[in-house]
Amino acid sequence: MKKIKLLVFMFLFSAGLTTLFPCDISFETAKIVENGKNKINIKILVDIVHRNCPVDIEKTRLVFDGIQIEKKSPWIKIDACTWEMELTGTLPGNKTGEIHVVRECSKRGLHQESLKIEAQ
């Protein structure tokens, strides 16, 4: 009986934890060598945890620091909860750049992820 109670408690606790976090934001990067430029392809993935998220994907803010964006795709829905955007940018002057993805949820508050890009 104790094992069943413990299993039920663990299940409810873990299910409750998943609702604490707003969205899962991740990045995929690939460097491009083109005429000595520090060019990079970046894929931003936003996995929305809440099925009925009040924040539209278009309200996701992108802040660029030290990187010039040359090409930016619209948000594309990959599956029921995952959105993707592809960017191409350069790092002028062989400096470091950073991308900040910001989502502000009325249910769970501010969520932000950053990607730091080093020149090569």
Long-range contacts (C-beta under 8 A, 24 or more apart in sequence): 18-49, 19-49, 19-50, 20-108, 21-49, 21-108, 21-111, 22-49, 22-50, 22-103, 22-105, 22-107, 22-108, 22-109, 22-111, 23-47, 23-48, 23-49, 23-53, 23-103, 23-105, 23-111, 24-49, 25-101, 25-103, 25-111, 25-113, 26-113, 27-99, 27-113, 27-115, 29-115, 29-117, 31-120, 32-88, 37-90, 38-90, 38-91, 38-94, 38-119, 38-120, 39-70, 39-88, 39-89, 39-90, 40-67, 40-88, 40-89, 40-90, 40-91, 40-117, 41-86, 41-87, 41-88, 42-86, 42-87, 42-88, 42-89, 42-99, 42-115, 42-117, 43-84, 43-85, 43-86, 43-87, 44-84, 44-85, 44-86, 44-87, 44-99, 44-101, 45-78, 45-82, 45-83, 45-84, 46-75, 46-82, 46-83, 46-84, 46-101, 46-103, 47-81, 47-82, 48-81, 48-82, 48-83, 49-81, 50-105, 50-107, 50-108, 51-80, 51-81, 53-105, 53-107, 54-105, 54-106, 54-107, 55-103, 55-104, 55-105, 55-106, 57-83, 59-103, 59-104, 60-101, 60-102, 60-103, 61-100, 61-101, 61-102, 61-103, 62-99, 62-100, 62-101, 62-102, 63-99, 63-100, 63-102, 64-89, 64-97, 64-98, 64-99, 64-100, 65-97, 65-98, 65-99, 65-100, 66-91, 66-92, 66-95, 66-96, 66-97, 66-98, 67-91, 67-97, 67-98, 67-99, 67-117, 68-92, 91-117, 91-119, 94-119, 95-119
